[in-house]
Amino acid sequence: MYQTKLDKLLQLVERKLILKAIRDNHGHRSAAARQLGISRSRLYRRLTQLDIQIEDSGEPSTTEQEEVMTSAVL
């Protein structure tokens, strides 16, 4: 699938929002979904689609945090 710069930017923003919600809620995905205003199943689907890895502790993996922190806005 061809992705425009806008598509990539929207995915980056969505990634950051999801990771922040998961961190804010100490890894509790149901609470993160409520904070985002989406269903838990949609959150799980987006985690898979955006290839976001969550460690057993419930926190985003170190590589996820580093990727979001170091990614540049287009």
Stockholm file with secondary structure:
# STOCKHOLM 1.0

chainA/1-74         MYQTKLDKLLQLVERKLILKAIRDNHGHRSAAARQLGISRSRLYRRLTQLDIQIEDSGEPSTTEQEEVMTSAVL
#=GR chainA/1-74 SS CCCCHHHHHHHHHHHHHHHHHHHHTTTCHHHHHHHHTSCHHHHHHHHHHTTCCBCTTSSBCHHHHHHHHHCCCC
#=GC SS_cons        CCCCHHHHHHHHHHHHHHHHHHHHTTTCHHHHHHHHTSCHHHHHHHHHHTTCCBCTTSSBCHHHHHHHHHCCCC
//
